Every structure is written in structure tokens, then in C-alpha cells.
Amino acid sequence: MKKPVKSWLIASSIASLLAVPGVSFANAEVEALTKDPKNFATWGGNYAGTRYSTLDQINFKNAKHLQPVWTFSTGMLRGHEGGPLVINDVIYIHTGYPHKVYALDQATQSVIWEYVYAPDKGTDQSQVISVMCCDVVNRGLAYGDGKIFLAQGDATLVALDAKTGKIVWKVKNGDPKTGMTATNAPLVVKDKVLTGISGGEFGVRGFLAAYNIKDGSLVWKKYSMGPDDEVGLDPEHTMTWTDGKMAPVGKDSSLKTWQGDQWKIGGGTTWGWYSYDPDLNLVYYGSGNPSTWNPVQRPGDNKWSMTIWARDVDTGEAKWVYQMTPHDEWDYDGINEMMLIDQEMTAKDGSKHSKLLTHFDRNGFGYTLDRVTGELLVAEKFDKAVNWATHVDMKTGRPQVNPKYSTQHGGVDVDTKGICPSAMGAKNEPPVTYSPRTKLIYIPGNHTCMNYEPFEVEYTAGQPYVGATLNIFPARANVKTGEKESSNHMGSFTAWDPTTGTIAWQFDEPFSLWSGMVSTAGDIVIYGTLEGYLKVRDAKTGEELYRFKTPSGIIGNVSTWTYNGKQYIGVLSGIGGWAGVGMAAGLEGDTEGLGAVGAYKGLSSHTKLGGVFTVFTLP
């Protein structure tokens, strides 16, 4: 049985400050900026993506005295994801599509320059909006070589002069007419700017691309699935976790896991975050769900969707890969951030490791890997309500699927009920933070479950290629134990030990947390909520120290910096994104917005639309 295109997709379619270094020093400049806590120079605050600041003026003792000191309206109503960059005292903020970028003067809180998106000839704005899944959000800007980089919704990468906002160059990274869009935050590494692609719900084959920072020329592009050369796999030297050890992936490791040419429309898009280890010269990121959402139509493991990647920045070649959710049946998109931490740990086999990669996947498992070798060290549930799999087999690295919650096992046109987590994941895209003082990772959790009914769908370029109907609802189970409970809370603030894979402590939140967190040397963790609160908690105990209701729900990431020697905190509010797509796009049916509308119906009584940047400090 074939079903019509979901109406949410149709509805949404209507609806003297910076020095310019030489290109060879772009990488060193960004790294130097991130080491000076007066700046917040990348999406993650640093290349490792820890979102930790050494600032401590605002701390667990005085955070209760915080107050908002100025605000700035972005002039846009849809969802505001990502966060501000602060480079040498200039604040850069952005909006979703159609974009605006502002450079703000902190002394006067005024606009230095404003970039206003204008479509290229042949680009239809409403058509672009119609193929942007889950609102028209954008996850942020990048800086390097005296330029501000924006991956625009129409899949154009644009480089702006950081002093003037004028376009230096722009390049087409994809074609919206085939469903390609861009929502990720780019990353500047060496003489390159890295960016990905969105569109897994339209059969887009995902890739990561590296462009020359000077002129926008393509250096390399590597796909998530397909022939070895296009994916950047060396059959003998690219490694993966196999039978309890690392082993070569072998020839045609991707092609063998797809039926016929399905890999050409296989998804695995790259719309999340990218981290970088300068010592190893490796970039780390995740690939998303395979297309379609109907697993019956695409037999096999569908490699290398749902995968953690470690690629050489110079060549794009993969050093190692690890697939978290083979043959995904639930849309557990694997794009969440890869955070790189240096912490001593002893694995269960007695081996010692210190250069770690941590990842909290939509599938509900928290992973710790050796980022040098790719060895799997930890894979444990960070929300004990998760039921689609009993555990991850540490020898094979494969999750052990519970047939009761397998949509493949249920089959086409069968509504498999009570799957936890929902397709939104036990954590969605908002990034975690790590404090080297507590040695804990703080997770913005999403505590929801779903009913999932796959249906047959045909591929047509530029049309939705989803093939599933979802209903999403509160998990009604304890995050720490998994035991049933009556609470309808949909979010969790969770502190996690990455070396043992255990929850240190946890606090419920009324709604899913959709805001990227920041931790500091002041032993605090700062984040936003869908109702619109900026909250500060004690990093050691989780005690709430401060809250302030901003003008709209927060799906943006928090940043912190100093200006004239004083510490500030800033965040974009503006409800939208997947959780707020009902409000942002004017949708009403429970299954619209891929199930989000029904799940978050109560949100509209707590907040309304509107993009505002709010800055806080101590009196």
C-alpha cells in the first residue's frame, strides 16, 4: 500500500577587529583563537568539540546572581539552532534559511555588518524550503583566514569577509532540486573548509567535502556509501571493529551490503558536527540514516550509513570506520557530534587508552572508542528506557535487536508500538559538553518513544523518500533504571562517565533538551530549554543554580567568552527545529512533522516564535 506525501513537507514549502592571515596558517590561527577563552571560535569551542571553557568568573557560587544585560532581535521567526561565534571581541550570529548573518559590536550592541541571503538565478526559495527536513534551521558559522563561512540552506557554501560581510566566494555543494540542502556548521582545518550535505529523507547520498579556503575550489569529496574509491576506503588499510579487534574492511565493503544500485539513493547524509585532532590529522564525524525509512525495501547492513568516520584531512581517505546501527529500522541518524577527550581509562580487556572519542547516538547508546585506532571500548545505554536493543555485543560491535521492536520484523503496513527511543533519539543533534574537572560528560537528553509503521515508497528525485508514519510520545520510564513510571517528562539532564559507561546522576526536564551545552572551570553547566529558559546547573551535583525565561524556546547552543575582562554568556532563542516544527511551519496533525507535532502539542502554551540573541553576565 502506498501513502501520500506527508503534509508537513508540503506545508513547510509555503511557508579594526580581525587580521587576515596567510592560508597556510588558517589552522594555527583557529587553534590559537580556541585556546584563548576570550573567544568562542568554533561550534564546539575548540577542535575537540568539548564545549568547555577555562573561564571561572561565573561559577557555582555566584551564578544565582546572573542577569540578562542586552538582547538583539534577528528579525526571523523560524527555528534558531547553532550558537554565536566570538572572534577578537566581535560576535557573529546567524539565522535559518533564508539566512541573515550579523557581526555585532559589543561596545554598542550594534550591527557592524549584515549579510542578507539572496537566491542565485534559478534557485526557488519555496522549493528549497520544501525539501528542508524538520524546519529551516542552520547549525552555525565557521571562521578562518579572515572569513566567515556559512553552509546555506540551498546547499551553497559561502565565504564572507569577516570585516565587511561581503561575499569573497561561494560554491554550489549540491542541488536542492534533487533534495540536497545544507544545515551543518562547517569546520576550518588547515587550508580547507569542511562541509557536508542534508537530504536523507529525499534519497540524497551523503558525503563530506573539503574546499580550498582561499577560492572555494574542491579539494576532495568522499561519500558515505558506494564504490571504495568514492567512499575513500582502502580495502587493506581502512580498519573496522571485527571479532573483538580491528581488521581491514575488505573490498567493496559498502556495495556488498546494498541490493543492486540502491546505494546511489542510500542516504547517510552528514548534517551534524565535525571534530578534528591536529596531532593525528584526522577529522571525525557521523553519517546519517539510510534511505528509505522503510527497512524492508533495503535489505543488508546498508554500509556505511550510521557510521563513525575518522578521515585524513589532507586526502579524505578513511583511517577507520565503525557502524553503530547496521540496517537501521528506526531513523536513528548517526550524525551526533564526536567529542575528543584525553582521559586515562582501562578497557575491560585490561588495555590502557587515553586518546578517546565519545559519541551519544540517537539509538540511545553512549560510545567510547580509541580515536587513534578505532577500537570499541564502551557501548552502554545512557537512557535505560531504550528497548529496541538489549545491548551491544562488544565482540562484534553489533546491537542485539529485540524482535518485538523491530520494524523489519513487523513488516510493511504494520504499526510496531512502544519503541524506545523515538526516531528523535535518546539525544538529538544538540552537542554535549565535557568537564576535565569532573571528568563527566553532560548530555541534553530526549526521553521519548514511538509507534512506527513502514510503508512502500517509490523514489523520485526531489520528492520525499521517507516511507514511514510515526507517533511520538513520552517514554514514561525511569532514565536511570528503565522501570515504568507515570511521569510524562520528555527530557533529561544526564551526567555520564565515559570510561565506565555509567550514569553518574540525572535530572528530569519537562521537554526534550534541544540546546547545546557549555561547561566551565567555574564548575557550572549552562544550557537552554524548549520552554525558553536559560539554565545553569552545578557541574558536580546537578543542582539548578539559575534560570531565566528568554523570549522564545531555545534550540540554540550556548557560548561563553570575555569582553573587557568580564565573562559573558550568550544564546539564541527561537523555537523551531524538529521538536518545534509544528509551531514553526503551522502544522497540526499528530503524525505531521514526522510525529513531532503530536508529541509537543503542549509546547505552544509555554513559548512562541521569534529569534532573539540574549547576553548574560554578573552585575
C-alpha positions, 0 to 999 in steps of 0.5 A: 500500500502506498501513502501520500506525501506527508503534509508537513513537507508540503506545508513547510514549502509555503511557508579594526577587529580581525587580521587576515592571515596567510592560508597556510596558517588558517589552522594555527590561527583557529587553534590559537583563537580556541585556546584563548577563552576570550573567544568562542571560535568554533561550534564546539569551542575548540577542535575537540568539540568539548564545549568547555571553557577555562573561564571561572568568573561565573561559577557555582557560587555566584551564578544565582546572581546572573542577569540578562544585560542586552538582547538583539532581535534577528528579525526571523521567526523560524527555528534558531539552532547553532550558537554565536561565534566570538572572534577578537571581541566581535560576535557573529550570529546567524539565522535559518534559511533564508539566512541573515548573518550579523557581526555585532559590536559589543561596545554598542550592541550594534550591527557592524555588518549584515549579510542578507541571503539572496537566491542565485538565478534559478534557485526557488526559495519555496522549493528549497524550503520544501525539501528542508527536513524538520524546519529551516534551521542552520547549525552555525558559522565557521571562521578562518583566514579572515572569513566567515563561512556559512553552509546555506540552506540551498546547499551553497557554501559561502565565504564572507569577509569577516570585516565587511560581510561581503561575499569573497566566494561561494560554491554550489555543494549540491542541488536542492532540486534533487533534495540536497540542502545544507544545515551543518556548521562547517569546520576550518582545518588547515587550508580547507573548509569542511562541509557536508550535505542534508537530504536523507529523507529525499534519497540524497547520498551523503558525503563530506567535502573539503574546499580550498579556503582561499577560492572555494575550489574542491579539494576532495569529496568522499561519500558515505556509501558506494564504490571504495574509491568514492567512499575513500576506503582502502580495502587493506588499510581502512580498519573496522571493529571485527571479532573483538579487534580491528581488521581491514574492511575488505573490498567493496565493503559498502556495495556488498551490503546494498541490493543492486544500485540502491546505494546511489539513493542510500542516504547517510547524509552528514548534517551534524558536527565535525571534530578534528585532532591536529596531532593525528590529522584526522577529522571525525564525524557521523553519517546519517540514516539510510534511505528509505525509512522503510527497512524492508525495501533495503535489505543488508547492513546498508554500509556505511550509513550510521557510521563513525568516520575518522578521515585524513584531512589532507586526502579524505581517505578513511583511517577507520570506520565503525557502524553503530546501527547496521540496517537501521529500522528506526531513523536513528541518524548517526550524525551526533557530534564526536567529542575528543577527550584525553582521559586515562581509562582501562578497557575491560580487556585490561588495555590502557587508552587515553586518546578517546572519542565519545559519541551519544547516538540517537539509538540511545547508546553512549560510545567510547572508542580509541580515536587513534585506532578505532577500537570499541571500548564502551557501548552502554545505554545512557537512557535505560528506557531504550528497548529496541536493543538489549545491548551491544555485543562488544565482540562484534560491535553489533546491537542485539535487536529485540524482535518485538521492536523491530520494524523489519520484523513487523513488516510493511503496513504494520504499526510496531508500538512502544519503541524506545527511543523515538526516531528523535533519539535518546539525544538529538543533534544538540552537542554535549559538553565535557568537564576535565574537572569532573571528568563527566560528560553532560548530555541534553537528553530526549526521553521519548518513544514511538509507534512506527509503521513502514510503508512502500515508497517509490523514489523520485528525485526531489520528492520525499523518500521517507516511507514511514508514519510515526507517533511520538510520545513520552517514554514514561520510564525511569532514565536511570533504571528503565522501570515504568513510571507515570511521569510524562517528562520528555527530557533529561539532564544526564551526567555520564562517565565515559570510561565506565559507561555509567550514569553518574546522576540525572535530572528530569526536564519537562521537554526534550533538551534541544540546546547545546551545552557549555561547561566551565572551570567555574564548575557550572553547566549552562544550557537552554530549554524548549520552554525558553529558559536559560539554565545553569546547573552545578557541574558536580551535583546537578543542582539548578543554580539559575534560570531565566525565561528568554523570549522564545524556546531555545534550540540554540547552543550556548557560548561563553567568552570575555569582553573587557575582562568580564565573562559573558554568556550568550544564546539564541532563542527561537523555537523551531527545529524538529521538536518545534516544527509544528509551531514553526511551519503551522502544522497540526496533525499528530503524525505531521512533522514526522510525529513531532507535532503530536508529541509537543502539542503542549509546547505552544502554551509555554513559548512562541516564535521569534529569534532573539540573541540574549547576553548574560553576565554578573552585575 
